[in-house]
Amino acid sequence: MADSAYVVHRLRGRLRLRLPQRKGEADYFATLRERLLALPGVEEIRANPLSGSVLCYYEDGDEAALMTQLEQALELRLEEGEPPRSPALQPLESGMQHLEQLLQQQSGGGTDLRALLFLTLAGLALRQILRGEIMTPAVPLIWYALQTLRETPPRP
């Protein structure tokens, strides 16, 4: 399978690429920067080997032609969207999904992990308030609890 560069963000005249397989390779990104700057229409390249990303500023024009030139200069296939996640997180994600299903099953669909997280954080905040520790960590706990509620999508 050929390596890919991922177009993770795009605005007119600007795009950000991620090259996760080259992350940390300073020499590669320095060479890549010079190669991309030589392309017609490219105005500026900011390469960051620590994050494995390249920010490309270019003149408005034929974006399809630019993408073809970038693909050739990178010697990688360009793909839209974020790179695949690290497999190291997959066991955690599957465990959380299993816990979510178990919680939904046991509560008859009445609660989920976000609701449980909210109740836990609100309870910890109340405990801190009752202990007289209002500013730290009660306020951050209340803030996190409210953020959890705000990010929860409405149920159908």
C-alpha positions as CSV (number, residue, x, y, z in Angstrom):
1,M,0.0,0.0,0.0
2,A,1.4,3.4,-1.0
3,D,1.8,6.1,1.6
4,S,-0.6,9.0,1.5
5,A,-0.7,12.6,2.3
6,Y,-4.0,13.8,3.8
7,V,-5.6,17.1,2.9
8,V,-7.0,18.0,6.3
9,H,-8.0,21.6,5.8
10,R,-8.6,23.7,2.7
11,L,-9.4,27.3,2.1
12,R,-9.0,29.3,-1.1
13,G,-5.3,29.9,-1.5
14,R,-4.3,27.7,1.4
15,L,-4.3,24.0,2.3
16,R,-2.9,21.9,5.1
17,L,-1.5,18.4,4.5
18,R,-0.7,15.8,7.1
19,L,2.0,13.2,6.5
20,P,1.8,11.0,9.6
21,Q,4.3,8.4,8.2
22,R,7.0,11.1,8.0
23,K,6.4,12.7,11.4
24,G,9.6,13.8,13.1
25,E,11.8,13.6,9.9
26,A,13.2,17.1,9.8
27,D,15.4,16.4,6.7
28,Y,12.5,15.1,4.7
29,F,10.4,18.2,5.5
30,A,13.2,20.6,4.7
31,T,13.7,18.9,1.3
32,L,10.0,18.7,0.7
33,R,9.6,22.4,1.5
34,E,12.2,23.3,-1.2
35,R,10.6,21.0,-3.7
36,L,7.1,22.4,-3.2
37,L,8.3,26.0,-3.3
38,A,9.6,25.3,-6.8
39,L,6.1,24.5,-8.0
40,P,4.3,27.2,-10.1
41,G,1.7,29.1,-8.2
42,V,3.0,28.1,-4.7
43,E,3.8,31.2,-2.7
44,E,4.8,29.9,0.7
45,I,5.3,26.5,2.4
46,R,5.4,26.0,6.2
47,A,6.6,22.5,7.0
48,N,6.4,21.2,10.6
49,P,8.2,17.9,11.1
50,L,7.1,17.7,14.7
51,S,3.4,17.6,13.7
52,G,4.0,15.9,10.4
53,S,2.1,18.7,8.6
54,V,2.7,21.1,5.6
55,L,0.8,24.4,5.2
56,C,0.8,25.4,1.5
57,Y,-0.1,29.0,0.4
58,Y,-0.8,29.3,-3.3
59,E,-2.2,31.7,-5.9
60,D,-5.8,31.3,-6.8
61,G,-6.1,29.4,-10.0
62,D,-6.5,25.8,-11.2
63,E,-6.6,23.9,-7.9
64,A,-6.9,20.6,-9.7
65,A,-3.6,21.2,-11.5
66,L,-2.0,22.3,-8.3
67,M,-3.2,19.1,-6.5
68,T,-1.7,17.0,-9.3
69,Q,1.6,18.8,-9.0
70,L,1.6,18.4,-5.3
71,E,1.0,14.7,-5.6
72,Q,3.9,14.4,-8.0
73,A,6.2,16.5,-5.9
74,L,5.3,14.6,-2.7
75,E,5.5,11.3,-4.5
76,L,2.5,10.3,-2.4
77,R,-1.2,9.9,-3.1
78,L,-3.3,12.8,-1.8
79,E,-6.5,11.9,0.1
80,E,-9.2,14.1,1.6
81,G,-9.8,14.0,5.3
82,E,-7.9,13.1,8.5
83,P,-5.4,10.3,8.5
84,P,-6.5,7.0,10.1
85,R,-6.3,7.0,13.9
86,S,-3.6,5.2,15.8
87,P,-4.3,1.6,16.4
88,A,-3.1,2.1,20.0
89,L,-6.4,3.8,20.8
90,Q,-8.6,1.1,19.3
91,P,-8.8,-1.2,22.4
92,L,-9.8,1.9,24.5
93,E,-12.4,2.9,22.0
94,S,-13.9,-0.6,21.8
95,G,-13.9,-0.8,25.6
96,M,-15.7,2.5,25.9
97,Q,-18.3,1.3,23.2
98,H,-18.8,-1.9,25.2
99,L,-19.3,0.0,28.4
100,E,-21.7,2.4,26.6
101,Q,-23.8,-0.6,25.3
102,L,-23.8,-2.2,28.7
103,L,-24.9,1.0,30.4
104,Q,-27.7,1.5,27.9
105,Q,-28.8,-2.1,28.3
106,Q,-28.8,-2.0,32.1
107,S,-30.7,1.3,32.2
108,G,-33.2,0.4,29.5
109,G,-31.8,3.2,27.3
110,G,-32.3,5.8,30.1
111,T,-28.7,6.8,30.5
112,D,-25.4,6.8,28.7
113,L,-21.7,7.5,29.4
114,R,-22.1,11.3,29.0
115,A,-24.9,11.4,31.5
116,L,-22.9,9.3,33.9
117,L,-19.9,11.5,33.4
118,F,-22.0,14.6,34.1
119,L,-23.4,13.1,37.3
120,T,-20.0,12.1,38.5
121,L,-18.5,15.5,37.8
122,A,-21.4,17.3,39.4
123,G,-21.2,15.0,42.4
124,L,-17.5,15.7,42.8
125,A,-18.1,19.4,42.5
126,L,-20.8,19.3,45.2
127,R,-18.5,17.4,47.5
128,Q,-15.8,20.0,47.0
129,I,-18.3,22.8,47.7
130,L,-19.5,21.1,50.9
131,R,-15.8,20.8,52.0
132,G,-15.4,24.5,51.5
133,E,-13.1,24.2,48.5
134,I,-15.2,26.2,46.2
135,M,-12.7,27.7,43.8
136,T,-10.5,24.7,43.3
137,P,-11.5,22.1,42.1
138,A,-15.2,22.8,42.5
139,V,-15.5,25.4,39.7
140,P,-13.5,23.4,37.1
141,L,-15.6,20.3,37.9
142,I,-18.8,22.3,37.4
143,W,-17.4,23.7,34.2
144,Y,-16.5,20.2,32.9
145,A,-19.9,18.9,33.9
146,L,-21.7,21.7,32.0
147,Q,-19.4,21.2,29.0
148,T,-20.4,17.5,29.0
149,L,-24.1,18.5,28.9
150,R,-23.5,21.1,26.2
151,E,-21.7,18.6,23.9
152,T,-24.3,15.9,24.4
153,P,-26.5,15.6,21.2
154,P,-30.2,15.7,21.8
155,R,-31.9,12.3,22.0
156,P,-34.4,11.5,19.3
